[in-house]
């Protein structure tokens, strides 16, 4: 699986959009970008995934650059409950492949 | 609620003992994964099963073993426990082969070895 690079920590004001970057310059054509978050010691929570098109769901938007070497997770209106560690993971699409977690970005939403 | 159920939530035991952690996957999911998270190691993949068969192995110690039963629930057995085995153990499930399917995690079992 391709390696990802994320900032160690970020801050965002409540109500503003939180934009979390991720670099994955060695990504292969069949690898998807997945985002998870972990709030305190709860189980990791799936947020969104994509291959090359931008994706949006009820939680977030995922913007993938045209060359697919980086992506941004956008939480449009951050709340205090979005404070968590966010993991960007690259994963082969087909088959039941494991996820390999890095260190992630610790996002703190400030009131 | 992810739909993945893990029991027990907490477990306290002594060194040298053996414990069993249980996981019930989401309805319809055929793959089960086990992860360990300790304070200094982050989330580490241990092992994966698909429809009862072992499919991938990570850094799982020989003292640890797992299986997936015909009803698709899974158990992780930890034996000869050491202080360093204290950690959160997460189970995840996904639909499985041939599809792009996210993993969905349970809320874990917190194991404390004293």
gemmi code that builds the backbone of each chain (N, CA, C; Angstrom):
import gemmi

chains = {
    "A": [
        ("UNK", (0.839, -1.191, 0.000), (0.000, 0.000, 0.000), (0.878, 1.246, 0.000)),
        ("UNK", (0.407, 2.293, -0.678), (1.178, 3.518, -0.740), (1.239, 4.183, 0.633)),
        ("UNK", (2.337, 4.926, 0.853), (2.513, 5.617, 2.126), (1.787, 6.946, 2.055)),
        ("UNK", (1.264, 7.401, 3.196), (0.617, 8.701, 3.256), (1.336, 9.590, 4.245)),
        ("UNK", (1.262, 10.896, 4.009), (1.851, 11.886, 4.897), (0.779, 12.883, 5.288)),
        ("UNK", (0.604, 13.067, 6.610), (-0.381, 14.006, 7.126), (0.270, 14.891, 8.186)),
        ("UNK", (-0.237, 16.105, 8.351), (0.271, 16.925, 9.457), (-0.054, 16.262, 10.790)),
        ("UNK", (0.811, 16.463, 11.749), (0.619, 15.827, 13.048), (-0.609, 16.380, 13.752)),
        ("UNK", (-0.804, 17.668, 13.665), (-1.947, 18.275, 14.359), (-2.439, 19.503, 13.614)),
        ("UNK", (-3.717, 19.820, 13.837), (-4.338, 21.008, 13.257), (-5.380, 21.517, 14.221)),
        ("UNK", (-5.655, 22.820, 14.106), (-6.728, 23.438, 14.874), (-7.717, 24.072, 13.910)),
        ("UNK", (-8.967, 24.148, 14.357), (-9.998, 24.784, 13.544), (-11.033, 25.367, 14.494)),
        ("UNK", (-11.601, 26.512, 14.102), (-12.642, 27.117, 14.928), (-13.978, 26.444, 14.664)),
        ("UNK", (-14.748, 26.322, 15.709), (-16.081, 25.742, 15.579), (-16.911, 26.526, 14.573)),
        ("UNK", (-17.614, 25.803, 13.719), (-18.450, 26.440, 12.707), (-17.748, 26.701, 11.390)),
        ("UNK", (-16.421, 26.652, 11.411), (-15.671, 26.856, 10.172), (-15.443, 25.522, 9.487)),
        ("UNK", (-15.008, 25.584, 8.225), (-14.662, 24.358, 7.504), (-13.277, 23.886, 7.947)),
        ("UNK", (-13.168, 22.609, 8.212), (-11.869, 22.008, 8.531), (-11.364, 21.289, 7.288)),
        ("UNK", (-10.164, 21.660, 6.851), (-9.570, 21.074, 5.653), (-8.331, 20.290, 6.052)),
        ("UNK", (-8.403, 18.984, 5.928), (-7.295, 18.128, 6.343), (-6.578, 17.587, 5.109)),
        ("UNK", (-5.290, 17.928, 4.952), (-4.557, 17.470, 3.766), (-3.895, 16.116, 3.972)),
        ("UNK", (-3.638, 15.457, 2.852), (-2.941, 14.173, 2.873), (-2.149, 14.028, 1.585)),
        ("UNK", (-0.892, 13.682, 1.703), (-0.071, 13.394, 0.523), (0.094, 11.898, 0.357)),
        ("UNK", (-0.095, 11.442, -0.866), (0.088, 10.005, -1.191), (0.683, 9.926, -2.584)),
        ("UNK", (1.914, 10.408, -2.726), (2.529, 10.588, -4.037), (2.833, 9.270, -4.742)),
        ("UNK", (2.876, 8.157, -4.015), (3.201, 6.867, -4.654), (1.954, 6.017, -4.896)),
        ("UNK", (0.809, 6.626, -4.868), (-0.438, 5.881, -5.022), (-0.510, 5.218, -6.395)),
        ("UNK", (-1.038, 4.021, -6.429), (-1.192, 3.295, -7.692), (-2.600, 3.484, -8.244)),
        ("UNK", (-2.753, 3.097, -9.515), (-4.024, 3.344, -10.179), (-5.213, 2.627, -9.578)),
        ("UNK", (-4.981, 1.507, -8.912), (-6.095, 0.745, -8.351), (-6.247, 0.956, -6.858)),
        ("UNK", (-5.592, 1.948, -6.310), (-5.661, 2.206, -4.873), (-6.624, 3.342, -4.565)),
        ("UNK", (-7.448, 3.113, -3.568), (-8.421, 4.092, -3.131), (-7.859, 4.887, -1.952)),
        ("UNK", (-8.379, 6.091, -1.783), (-8.073, 6.908, -0.612), (-9.240, 6.784, 0.359)),
        ("UNK", (-8.945, 6.359, 1.578), (-9.939, 6.225, 2.628), (-9.622, 7.212, 3.761)),
        ("UNK", (-10.669, 7.705, 4.386), (-10.518, 8.523, 5.585), (-11.324, 7.905, 6.720)),
        ("UNK", (-10.652, 7.827, 7.853), (-11.279, 7.377, 9.090), (-10.964, 8.394, 10.173)),
        ("UNK", (-11.731, 8.363, 11.232), (-11.382, 9.168, 12.402), (-11.586, 8.324, 13.662)),
        ("UNK", (-10.861, 8.707, 14.693), (-10.976, 8.017, 15.965), (-11.139, 9.073, 17.057)),
        ("UNK", (-12.287, 9.021, 17.682), (-12.599, 9.950, 18.758), (-12.211, 9.294, 20.071)),
        ("UNK", (-11.282, 9.928, 20.781), (-10.753, 9.400, 22.041), (-10.382, 7.934, 21.857)),
        ("UNK", (-10.892, 7.026, 22.603), (-10.512, 5.615, 22.503), (-11.624, 4.768, 21.889)),
        ("UNK", (-12.492, 5.417, 21.122), (-13.538, 4.647, 20.453), (-12.964, 3.944, 19.228)),
        ("UNK", (-13.734, 3.064, 18.635), (-13.297, 2.413, 17.415), (-13.200, 3.402, 16.271)),
        ("UNK", (-12.259, 3.207, 15.354), (-12.171, 4.095, 14.196), (-13.499, 4.131, 13.445)),
        ("UNK", (-13.846, 5.331, 13.001), (-15.115, 5.531, 12.304), (-14.842, 5.831, 10.845)),
        ("UNK", (-15.483, 5.091, 9.960), (-15.354, 5.339, 8.524), (-15.994, 6.680, 8.176)),
        ("UNK", (-15.293, 7.484, 7.342), (-15.846, 8.759, 6.917), (-16.216, 8.721, 5.441)),
        ("UNK", (-15.231, 8.423, 4.593), (-15.458, 8.538, 3.154), (-14.318, 7.862, 2.425)),
        ("UNK", (-14.529, 7.498, 1.169), (-13.431, 7.010, 0.356), (-13.664, 7.402, -1.095)),
        ("UNK", (-12.581, 7.396, -1.886), (-12.698, 7.746, -3.292), (-11.518, 7.218, -4.085)),
        ("UNK", (-11.704, 7.170, -5.395), (-10.655, 6.688, -6.294), (-10.012, 7.855, -7.044)),
        ("UNK", (-10.798, 8.586, -7.812), (-10.221, 9.737, -8.505), (-11.196, 10.902, -8.596)),
        ("UNK", (-12.478, 10.624, -8.461), (-13.450, 11.708, -8.472), (-13.658, 12.244, -7.058)),
        ("UNK", (-14.083, 13.486, -6.984), (-14.425, 14.041, -5.681), (-15.676, 13.345, -5.162)),
        ("UNK", (-15.737, 13.174, -3.866), (-16.861, 12.484, -3.251), (-17.418, 13.311, -2.105)),
        ("UNK", (-18.720, 13.179, -1.893), (-19.369, 13.875, -0.784), (-20.392, 12.954, -0.156)),
        ("UNK", (-20.442, 12.971, 1.154), (-21.521, 12.276, 1.852), (-22.000, 13.167, 2.993)),
        ("UNK", (-22.792, 12.594, 3.877), (-23.383, 13.423, 4.923), (-22.355, 13.880, 5.950)),
        ("UNK", (-21.209, 13.257, 5.962), (-20.201, 13.628, 6.951), (-19.185, 14.621, 6.407)),
        ("UNK", (-18.761, 14.411, 5.149), (-17.613, 15.167, 4.669), (-17.550, 15.145, 3.149)),
        ("UNK", (-16.594, 15.918, 2.637), (-16.252, 15.879, 1.210), (-14.798, 15.473, 1.072)),
        ("UNK", (-14.520, 14.758, -0.006), (-13.162, 14.326, -0.307), (-12.784, 14.887, -1.660)),
        ("UNK", (-11.708, 15.685, -1.656), (-11.210, 16.269, -2.900), (-9.888, 15.588, -3.228)),
        ("UNK", (-9.809, 14.948, -4.393), (-8.592, 14.266, -4.831), (-8.040, 15.029, -6.022)),
        ("UNK", (-6.743, 15.357, -5.970), (-6.145, 16.099, -7.086), (-6.149, 15.245, -8.346)),
        ("UNK", (-6.027, 15.930, -9.483), (-6.111, 15.222, -10.761), (-5.024, 14.159, -10.904)),
        ("UNK", (-3.827, 14.447, -10.393), (-2.742, 13.456, -10.470), (-2.827, 12.426, -9.353)),
        ("UNK", (-3.785, 12.574, -8.492), (-4.076, 11.661, -7.382), (-2.954, 11.578, -6.347)),
        ("UNK", (-2.049, 12.513, -6.367), (-0.939, 12.440, -5.426), (-1.261, 13.080, -4.078)),
        ("UNK", (-2.387, 13.735, -3.984), (-2.793, 14.286, -2.692), (-4.310, 14.416, -2.641)),
        ("UNK", (-4.804, 14.566, -1.437), (-6.244, 14.727, -1.260), (-6.497, 15.599, -0.041)),
        ("UNK", (-7.726, 16.093, 0.056), (-8.139, 16.912, 1.188), (-9.491, 16.438, 1.674)),
        ("UNK", (-9.588, 16.218, 2.951), (-10.872, 15.916, 3.574), (-11.437, 17.226, 4.100)),
        ("UNK", (-12.683, 17.500, 3.775), (-13.311, 18.740, 4.214), (-14.506, 18.426, 5.102)),
        ("UNK", (-14.447, 18.934, 6.330), (-15.613, 18.900, 7.219), (-16.233, 20.287, 7.124)),
        ("UNK", (-17.386, 20.429, 6.506), (-17.854, 21.771, 6.114), (-18.171, 22.709, 7.276)),
        ("UNK", (-18.717, 22.223, 8.335), (-19.069, 23.066, 9.480), (-18.661, 22.314, 10.749)),
        ("UNK", (-17.404, 22.494, 11.120), (-16.859, 21.690, 12.214), (-17.549, 22.001, 13.542)),
        ("UNK", (-17.784, 20.948, 14.311), (-18.318, 21.104, 15.659), (-17.314, 20.518, 16.652)),
        ("UNK", (-17.562, 20.778, 17.922), (-16.642, 20.274, 18.952), (-16.547, 18.754, 18.894)),
        ("UNK", (-17.630, 18.091, 18.459), (-17.638, 16.631, 18.387), (-16.763, 16.082, 17.264)),
        ("UNK", (-16.273, 16.970, 16.394), (-15.367, 16.533, 15.334), (-13.915, 16.469, 15.810)),
        ("UNK", (-13.651, 16.856, 17.030), (-12.301, 16.716, 17.577), (-11.939, 15.235, 17.640)),
        ("UNK", (-10.860, 14.874, 16.942), (-10.503, 13.455, 16.807), (-9.158, 13.346, 16.088)),
        ("UNK", (-8.660, 12.129, 15.982), (-7.512, 11.844, 15.128), (-8.061, 11.354, 13.790)),
        ("UNK", (-7.625, 11.974, 12.715), (-8.098, 11.657, 11.374), (-6.995, 10.929, 10.604)),
        ("UNK", (-7.367, 9.792, 10.039), (-6.420, 8.956, 9.323), (-6.742, 8.941, 7.829)),
        ("UNK", (-5.732, 9.219, 7.040), (-5.817, 9.085, 5.591), (-5.102, 7.787, 5.222)),
        ("UNK", (-5.769, 6.901, 4.506), (-5.219, 5.568, 4.227), (-5.412, 5.268, 2.749)),
        ("UNK", (-4.382, 4.710, 2.149), (-4.472, 4.265, 0.762), (-4.612, 2.747, 0.766)),
        ("UNK", (-5.529, 2.252, 0.008), (-5.868, 0.831, 0.097), (-6.230, 0.294, -1.285)),
        ("UNK", (-5.741, -0.887, -1.602), (-6.121, -1.534, -2.850), (-7.627, -1.753, -2.860)),
        ("UNK", (-8.262, -1.475, -3.991), (-9.712, -1.501, -4.027), (-10.336, -2.871, -3.988)),
        ("UNK", (-9.902, -3.735, -4.875), (-10.573, -5.018, -4.988), (-10.181, -5.967, -3.869)),
        ("UNK", (-11.123, -6.763, -3.467), (-10.812, -7.739, -2.439), (-10.904, -7.134, -1.058)),
        ("UNK", (-10.883, -7.991, -0.073), (-11.030, -7.553, 1.319), (-9.651, -7.274, 1.894)),
        ("UNK", (-9.128, -6.132, 1.599), (-7.783, -5.793, 2.042), (-7.819, -5.072, 3.380)),
        ("UNK", (-6.810, -5.348, 4.182), (-6.723, -4.695, 5.479), (-6.425, -3.205, 5.289)),
        ("UNK", (-6.670, -2.427, 6.320), (-6.268, -1.029, 6.357), (-4.994, -0.912, 7.168)),
        ("UNK", (-4.058, -0.115, 6.680), (-2.818, 0.143, 7.408), (-2.878, 1.582, 7.908)),
        ("UNK", (-2.938, 1.744, 9.220), (-3.071, 3.065, 9.823), (-1.709, 3.675, 10.089)),
        ("UNK", (-1.582, 4.967, 9.759), (-0.410, 5.730, 10.140), (-0.672, 6.442, 11.446)),
        ("UNK", (-0.011, 7.579, 11.611), (-0.159, 8.336, 12.857), (-1.339, 9.299, 12.822)),
        ("UNK", (-1.785, 9.675, 11.625), (-2.940, 10.540, 11.502), (-2.696, 11.987, 11.898)),
        ("UNK", (-3.757, 12.787, 11.769), (-3.756, 14.200, 12.166), (-4.686, 14.375, 13.353)),
        ("UNK", (-4.144, 14.947, 14.415), (-5.002, 15.243, 15.569), (-5.663, 16.589, 15.320)),
        ("UNK", (-6.958, 16.578, 15.057), (-7.720, 17.794, 14.787), (-8.423, 18.229, 16.059)),
        ("UNK", (-8.180, 19.476, 16.428), (-8.851, 20.047, 17.600), (-9.763, 21.156, 17.128)),
        ("UNK", (-11.036, 21.052, 17.463), (-11.998, 22.098, 17.147), (-12.138, 22.974, 18.377)),
        ("UNK", (-11.893, 24.254, 18.201), (-11.926, 25.205, 19.314), (-13.208, 26.019, 19.321)),
        ("UNK", (-13.782, 26.242, 20.503), (-15.036, 27.017, 20.568), (-14.797, 28.484, 20.218)),
    ],
    "B": [
        ("UNK", (-23.579, 3.918, 15.629), (-23.384, 2.481, 15.863), (-22.948, 1.804, 14.565)),
        ("UNK", (-21.768, 1.189, 14.601), (-21.213, 0.574, 13.385), (-21.878, -0.747, 13.050)),
        ("UNK", (-22.530, -1.368, 14.021), (-23.110, -2.690, 13.806), (-22.178, -3.820, 14.170)),
        ("UNK", (-20.938, -3.515, 14.519), (-19.975, -4.529, 14.952), (-20.002, -4.562, 16.485)),
        ("UNK", (-20.186, -5.758, 17.039), (-20.302, -5.889, 18.481), (-19.108, -6.627, 19.049)),
        ("UNK", (-18.503, -6.032, 20.056), (-17.370, -6.674, 20.708), (-17.673, -6.869, 22.187)),
        ("UNK", (-17.319, -8.046, 22.671), (-17.470, -8.315, 24.102), (-16.236, -9.035, 24.616)),
        ("UNK", (-15.875, -8.839, 25.896), (-16.440, -7.824, 26.775), (-15.886, -6.438, 26.449)),
        ("UNK", (-16.400, -5.412, 27.066), (-15.883, -4.060, 26.856), (-14.571, -3.878, 27.605)),
        ("UNK", (-14.517, -4.441, 28.789), (-13.321, -4.326, 29.613), (-12.956, -5.707, 30.149)),
        ("UNK", (-11.650, -5.919, 30.305), (-11.164, -7.193, 30.826), (-9.906, -6.915, 31.621)),
        ("UNK", (-9.900, -7.362, 32.858), (-8.711, -7.216, 33.692), (-8.288, -8.611, 34.104)),
        ("UNK", (-7.023, -8.917, 33.865), (-6.536, -10.244, 34.189), (-5.076, -10.166, 34.605)),
        ("UNK", (-4.550, -11.278, 35.039), (-3.177, -11.307, 35.534), (-2.225, -11.863, 34.486)),
        ("UNK", (-0.955, -11.586, 34.676), (0.052, -12.133, 33.762), (0.001, -13.652, 33.787)),
        ("UNK", (0.250, -14.226, 32.629), (0.243, -15.675, 32.493), (-1.105, -16.273, 32.168)),
        ("UNK", (-2.158, -15.494, 32.291), (-3.512, -15.993, 32.035), (-3.835, -15.992, 30.540)),
        ("UNK", (-5.016, -16.557, 30.252), (-5.509, -16.633, 28.880), (-6.897, -15.996, 28.839)),
        ("UNK", (-7.161, -15.235, 27.771), (-8.473, -14.608, 27.619), (-8.966, -14.802, 26.189)),
        ("UNK", (-10.261, -14.656, 26.034), (-10.885, -14.741, 24.711), (-11.736, -13.508, 24.490)),
        ("UNK", (-11.489, -12.840, 23.378), (-12.265, -11.677, 22.982), (-13.184, -12.099, 21.843)),
        ("UNK", (-14.396, -11.576, 21.874), (-15.388, -12.004, 20.897), (-15.847, -10.835, 20.032)),
        ("UNK", (-16.125, -11.153, 18.773), (-16.577, -10.135, 17.819), (-17.710, -10.685, 16.976)),
        ("UNK", (-18.788, -9.924, 16.886), (-19.878, -10.244, 15.961), (-19.879, -9.203, 14.860)),
        ("UNK", (-19.669, -9.617, 13.609), (-19.598, -8.640, 12.516), (-20.965, -8.092, 12.163)),
        ("UNK", (-20.966, -7.070, 11.324), (-22.222, -6.530, 10.807), (-22.924, -7.608, 9.997)),
        ("UNK", (-24.244, -7.534, 9.978), (-25.018, -8.487, 9.210), (-24.604, -8.429, 7.742)),
        ("UNK", (-24.270, -9.582, 7.182), (-23.907, -9.642, 5.768), (-22.412, -9.521, 5.498)),
        ("UNK", (-21.641, -9.092, 6.507), (-20.198, -8.968, 6.298), (-19.527, -10.322, 6.475)),
        ("UNK", (-18.635, -10.651, 5.543), (-17.966, -11.943, 5.574), (-16.534, -11.867, 6.110)),
        ("UNK", (-15.956, -10.678, 6.073), (-14.570, -10.507, 6.525), (-14.522, -9.910, 7.923)),
        ("UNK", (-13.616, -10.443, 8.714), (-13.384, -9.913, 10.055), (-11.889, -9.628, 10.206)),
        ("UNK", (-11.590, -8.512, 10.827), (-10.213, -8.089, 11.045), (-10.020, -7.807, 12.530)),
        ("UNK", (-8.830, -8.093, 13.024), (-8.480, -7.749, 14.401), (-7.303, -6.785, 14.408)),
        ("UNK", (-7.438, -5.769, 15.261), (-6.398, -4.765, 15.419), (-6.091, -4.596, 16.902)),
        ("UNK", (-4.847, -4.208, 17.168), (-4.415, -3.905, 18.529), (-3.974, -2.445, 18.576)),
        ("UNK", (-4.381, -1.748, 19.624), (-3.925, -0.369, 19.787), (-3.396, -0.177, 21.199)),
        ("UNK", (-2.098, -0.019, 21.290), (-1.495, 0.314, 22.574), (-1.025, 1.756, 22.506)),
        ("UNK", (-0.694, 2.313, 23.682), (-0.399, 3.751, 23.760), (0.746, 4.155, 22.846)),
        ("UNK", (1.760, 3.313, 22.757), (2.956, 3.717, 22.027), (3.050, 3.124, 20.621)),
        ("UNK", (2.037, 2.366, 20.195), (2.159, 1.670, 18.911), (1.132, 2.061, 17.875)),
        ("UNK", (0.096, 2.787, 18.259), (-0.925, 3.079, 17.271), (-1.723, 1.834, 16.929)),
        ("UNK", (-2.503, 1.918, 15.866), (-3.363, 0.802, 15.460), (-2.570, -0.184, 14.623)),
        ("UNK", (-2.428, -1.394, 15.137), (-1.646, -2.426, 14.461), (-2.568, -3.560, 14.002)),
        ("UNK", (-2.458, -3.924, 12.741), (-3.247, -5.024, 12.198), (-2.708, -6.347, 12.714)),
        ("UNK", (-3.601, -7.202, 13.162), (-3.197, -8.507, 13.667), (-3.500, -9.623, 12.664)),
        ("UNK", (-4.765, -9.758, 12.285), (-5.142, -10.897, 11.470), (-6.500, -10.643, 10.822)),
        ("UNK", (-6.734, -11.309, 9.691), (-7.995, -11.170, 8.968), (-8.537, -12.540, 8.591)),
        ("UNK", (-9.844, -12.683, 8.678), (-10.532, -13.878, 8.221), (-11.600, -13.500, 7.212)),
        ("UNK", (-11.784, -14.396, 6.249), (-12.863, -14.208, 5.291), (-13.641, -15.514, 5.214)),
        ("UNK", (-14.883, -15.455, 5.573), (-15.786, -16.599, 5.492), (-15.183, -17.854, 6.125)),
        ("UNK", (-14.557, -17.670, 7.254), (-14.025, -18.788, 8.015), (-12.565, -19.128, 7.753)),
        ("UNK", (-11.984, -18.519, 6.738), (-10.593, -18.845, 6.401), (-9.674, -17.665, 6.699)),
        ("UNK", (-8.494, -17.969, 7.186), (-7.513, -16.924, 7.424), (-7.040, -16.358, 6.084)),
        ("UNK", (-7.006, -14.999, 5.984), (-6.633, -14.401, 4.711), (-5.371, -13.553, 4.792)),
        ("UNK", (-5.120, -12.963, 5.915), (-3.929, -12.124, 6.041), (-3.499, -12.101, 7.498)),
        ("UNK", (-2.183, -12.009, 7.655), (-1.628, -11.980, 9.000), (-0.717, -10.779, 9.133)),
        ("UNK", (-0.823, -10.098, 10.235), (0.056, -8.975, 10.502), (1.051, -9.361, 11.578)),
        ("UNK", (1.346, -8.439, 12.452), (2.329, -8.695, 13.500), (1.698, -9.387, 14.702)),
        ("UNK", (1.082, -10.502, 14.458), (0.411, -11.215, 15.540), (1.379, -12.170, 16.216)),
        ("UNK", (1.434, -12.091, 17.529), (2.346, -12.939, 18.293), (1.882, -14.390, 18.238)),
        ("UNK", (2.820, -15.294, 18.428), (2.479, -16.725, 18.429), (1.582, -17.087, 19.605)),
        ("UNK", (1.616, -16.287, 20.657), (0.747, -16.512, 21.821), (-0.707, -16.137, 21.523)),
        ("UNK", (-0.917, -15.477, 20.410), (-2.259, -15.041, 20.036), (-2.770, -15.919, 18.903)),
        ("UNK", (-4.034, -16.210, 18.920), (-4.643, -16.939, 17.803), (-6.077, -16.453, 17.625)),
        ("UNK", (-6.618, -16.736, 16.490), (-7.995, -16.301, 16.208), (-8.679, -17.342, 15.351)),
        ("UNK", (-9.983, -17.253, 15.284), (-10.735, -18.065, 14.359), (-12.056, -17.369, 14.044)),
        ("UNK", (-12.624, -17.771, 12.927), (-13.946, -17.281, 12.535), (-14.841, -18.491, 12.382)),
        ("UNK", (-15.972, -18.431, 13.008), (-16.869, -19.576, 13.082), (-17.879, -19.563, 11.935)),
        ("UNK", (-18.586, -20.700, 11.718), (-19.561, -20.749, 10.613), (-20.617, -19.652, 10.670)),
        ("UNK", (-20.963, -19.176, 11.864), (-21.944, -18.083, 11.918), (-21.279, -16.722, 11.720)),
        ("UNK", (-20.019, -16.729, 11.401), (-19.170, -15.577, 11.041), (-18.673, -14.761, 12.233)),
        ("UNK", (-19.074, -15.097, 13.442), (-18.468, -14.383, 14.543), (-17.022, -14.852, 14.698)),
        ("UNK", (-16.221, -14.040, 15.351), (-14.801, -14.351, 15.472), (-14.372, -14.230, 16.921)),
        ("UNK", (-13.346, -14.973, 17.255), (-12.760, -14.889, 18.589), (-11.248, -14.724, 18.466)),
        ("UNK", (-10.717, -13.885, 19.323), (-9.271, -13.678, 19.419), (-8.839, -14.216, 20.776)),
        ("UNK", (-7.943, -15.191, 20.751), (-7.456, -15.804, 21.971), (-6.055, -15.303, 22.277)),
        ("UNK", (-5.884, -14.819, 23.484), (-4.591, -14.303, 23.917), (-4.136, -15.141, 25.105)),
        ("UNK", (-2.968, -15.746, 25.011), (-2.518, -16.631, 26.087), (-1.166, -16.173, 26.636)),
        ("UNK", (-0.817, -16.752, 27.787), (0.444, -16.406, 28.462), (0.629, -14.894, 28.500)),
        ("UNK", (-0.391, -14.227, 28.976), (-0.437, -12.772, 28.887), (0.702, -12.101, 29.632)),
        ("UNK", (1.184, -11.031, 29.030), (2.244, -10.216, 29.591), (1.722, -8.799, 29.798)),
        ("UNK", (2.441, -8.033, 30.628), (2.007, -6.662, 30.894), (1.880, -5.871, 29.601)),
        ("UNK", (2.769, -6.122, 28.671), (2.782, -5.395, 27.406), (1.618, -5.708, 26.492)),
        ("UNK", (0.820, -6.702, 26.837), (-0.360, -7.017, 26.028), (-1.537, -6.117, 26.382)),
        ("UNK", (-1.385, -5.330, 27.421), (-2.434, -4.380, 27.783), (-2.645, -3.417, 26.628)),
        ("UNK", (-3.863, -3.341, 26.159), (-4.149, -2.537, 24.962), (-5.645, -2.559, 24.701)),
        ("UNK", (-6.026, -1.760, 23.712), (-7.375, -1.848, 23.150), (-7.313, -2.805, 21.971)),
        ("UNK", (-8.257, -3.708, 21.904), (-8.340, -4.649, 20.797), (-9.631, -4.365, 20.036)),
        ("UNK", (-9.461, -4.039, 18.749), (-10.613, -3.715, 17.917), (-10.850, -4.807, 16.898)),
        ("UNK", (-12.114, -5.025, 16.653), (-12.534, -5.903, 15.576), (-13.218, -5.027, 14.527)),
        ("UNK", (-13.043, -5.378, 13.282), (-13.725, -4.687, 12.199), (-14.286, -5.720, 11.242)),
        ("UNK", (-15.286, -5.320, 10.479), (-15.811, -6.238, 9.471), (-16.055, -5.484, 8.164)),
        ("UNK", (-16.070, -6.230, 7.084), (-16.398, -5.663, 5.780), (-17.102, -6.732, 4.961)),
        ("UNK", (-17.723, -6.277, 3.872), (-18.479, -7.218, 3.051), (-17.569, -8.297, 2.509)),
        ("UNK", (-16.414, -7.866, 1.940), (-15.455, -8.886, 1.548), (-15.043, -8.842, 0.102)),
        ("UNK", (-14.710, -9.989, -0.409), (-14.018, -10.138, -1.670), (-14.742, -9.508, -2.845)),
        ("UNK", (-13.936, -8.970, -3.777), (-14.492, -8.532, -5.056), (-15.267, -7.239, -4.997)),
        ("UNK", (-15.282, -6.580, -3.879), (-15.995, -5.319, -3.785), (-15.160, -4.301, -3.048)),
        ("UNK", (-15.380, -3.046, -3.347), (-14.741, -1.974, -2.599), (-15.614, -1.701, -1.393)),
        ("UNK", (-15.191, -2.176, -0.259), (-16.050, -2.049, 0.916), (-15.249, -1.554, 2.105)),
        ("UNK", (-15.745, -0.500, 2.766), (-15.044, 0.006, 3.945), (-15.061, -1.012, 5.074)),
        ("UNK", (-14.085, -0.881, 5.962), (-14.126, -1.626, 7.213), (-14.932, -0.824, 8.226)),
        ("UNK", (-15.718, -1.523, 9.008), (-16.481, -0.899, 10.076), (-16.028, -1.504, 11.388)),
        ("UNK", (-15.663, -0.635, 12.323), (-15.041, -1.066, 13.565), (-16.023, -1.100, 14.728)),
        ("UNK", (-15.791, -2.061, 15.618), (-16.482, -2.058, 16.887), (-15.804, -1.088, 17.844)),
        ("UNK", (-16.338, -0.998, 19.047), (-15.781, -0.065, 20.021), (-14.714, -0.671, 20.917)),
        ("UNK", (-14.344, -1.897, 20.621), (-13.148, -2.451, 21.228), (-13.339, -3.129, 22.573)),
        ("UNK", (-12.326, -3.894, 22.921), (-12.198, -4.483, 24.253), (-10.922, -3.919, 24.864)),
        ("UNK", (-11.077, -3.333, 26.043), (-9.891, -2.800, 26.729), (-9.361, -3.875, 27.654)),
        ("UNK", (-8.161, -4.370, 27.322), (-7.532, -5.418, 28.127), (-6.467, -4.812, 29.019)),
        ("UNK", (-6.571, -5.092, 30.295), (-5.557, -4.674, 31.252), (-4.953, -5.914, 31.898)),
        ("UNK", (-3.650, -6.052, 31.760), (-2.934, -7.189, 32.354), (-2.146, -6.670, 33.548)),
        ("UNK", (-2.400, -7.244, 34.718), (-1.729, -6.744, 35.931), (-0.724, -7.756, 36.475)),
    ],
}
model = gemmi.Model(1)
for chain_id, residues in chains.items():
    chain = gemmi.Chain(chain_id)
    for i, (resn, *xyz) in enumerate(residues, 1):
        res = gemmi.Residue()
        res.name, res.seqid = resn, gemmi.SeqId(i, " ")
        for name, pos in zip(("N", "CA", "C"), xyz):
            atom = gemmi.Atom()
            atom.name, atom.element = name, gemmi.Element(name[0])
            atom.pos, atom.b_iso = gemmi.Position(*pos), 0.0
            res.add_atom(atom)
        chain.add_residue(res)
    model.add_chain(chain)
structure = gemmi.Structure()
structure.add_model(model)
structure.setup_entities()
